[in-house]
Amino acid sequence: MSQNKYEIDMCHGSILPKLLKLTLPLLLSSVLQLLFNAADVIVVGNFASENSLAAVGSTTSLVNLMTNLFLGLSTSTNVLTAMYMGAGESDKVNRTIHTSILLSIISGAFMTLVGVAFADKFLLMMKAPEATLSLSTLYLRIYFVGMIAMLIYNFGSSILRAMGDTRRPLYYLAFAGVINVVLNLFFVIVLKMDVAGVALATVISQCISAALIIRCLMHESGAFQFSFKKLGWDPHLVSRIVQIGIPAGFQGVVFSISNVIIQSSINDFGEIVMAGNAAAASIEGFIWVSMNAFSQSALTFTSKNIGAGKFSRINRITFITCACAAVTGLVLGNLAYLFGTPLLHIYDTRPDVVAAGLIRMRLVCCFYCTCGLMDCIVGNIRGMGYAVTPTIVSLLGACGLRILWIFTIFRMPEYHTQFMLFVSYPLSWIITFLVHLICYFFMRRRFPKQDVQPGEAAASA
């Protein structure tokens, strides 16, 4: 398989420089995405109606709940493409690409139908306040129109990431994001479209980024070249994508369910706390995506080395990626809390909103490095081809403990506070990471310690 100028050789040489080369554009892509999302929140908070910020912020956990299952499938696209590429199986790489793109179109269409039809019912289940319900429903229905484009971009980015190309998705996202910000300002300030304008700008920008990803793949050569004529449904590949991707997506869904439950608890405290929580969550998102970039790189590095039979590199990849994620979370998280007041003022200048946001940041930001460790070790485990075990551990650990905390300790009158609600985050991260670490060592023992030929590696994997 010929190498193009965007490809990174992940199977030979020093790991850290190549890991950073893969991760930094991925990190910047995620940060840019959040900046553009933050622009949505800032524009709404400053130029739209009084309840618009709470309306948009209260939809985040619901959007994640509905999208995470299918975004998990893009993770399996990354794993399979990288494994087949490492093993030199060009035909399987090409078939994986075309099957994945078709799957993204079908999944996006399904999500659009469900999201548009049931947006108001989902929000009522979350106990959305009457004052924000109509705005939240309108925002969600427009937002879900862009699901096909969103999934095409994510699946396409996973395909390019398998070869080590995280630069071109960054360029496409930057271009589409600038369009998003410009349209935000135009629709909300000039046309007075309120939350509908923000949602419409997002849909248009998603369509642009999806079109650029498809154009990129169509201009590739060899195994990575995409053609609409080759779109097909390979049952064997779909089975493997589902086998790896559904557990990953289901984990994201259950995480989102726990966040929906937390959001419902936050809603009980009123619109001021909702607004402070939305602003704090937006700031925290920058830290999370910075750590999660190393988790995605861990998945790509591990799966490609597994496919190539480079088993001697797996432990080093795990240690380096986890260390990078932890340091990133430790530094950025504590800086965010240190400068929490001016950062929250960007979103909302009301003192009570800022105070509510700082309560959340004290617990989440200062302990975020443990979340980075948890996510990164999961990336390494999934890169080895194991999907079910990390999902079960996360369900029982991070999600189960969080939900148990809310329905027991938090329900006690003396502990029914914002602070005690957010204690569930660091507690669940620490316990779940430790269990994942034990699972990693057991799974690593199933592979050879020494390198083998790619054909033998496929049998081992």
Secondary structure, DSSP 8 states (H G I E B T S, - for coil): ----TT----SSS-HHHHHHHHHHHHHHHHHHHHHHHHHHHHHHHHHS-TTHHHHHHTTHHHHHHHHHHHHHHHHHHHHHHHHHHHTT-HHHHHHHHHHHHHHHHHHHHHHHHHHHHHHHHHHHHTT--HHHHHHHHHHHHHHGGGHHHHHHHHHHHHHHHHTT--HHHHHHHHHHHHHHHHHHHIIIIIS--HHHHHHHHHHHHHHHHHHHHHHHHHT--GGG---GGG----HHHHHHHHHHHHHHHHHHHHHHHHHHHHHHHHHTT-HHHHHHHHHHHHHHHHHHHHHHHHHHHHHHHHHHHHHHT-GGGHHHHHHHHHHHHHHHHHHHHHHHHHTHHHHHHHH---HHHHHHHHHHHHHHGGGHHHHHHHHHHHHHHHHTT--HHHHHHHIIIIIHHHHHHHHTTTTSGGG-SHHHHHTHHHHHHHHHHHHHHHHHHHHHTTS-SS---HHHHHHH-
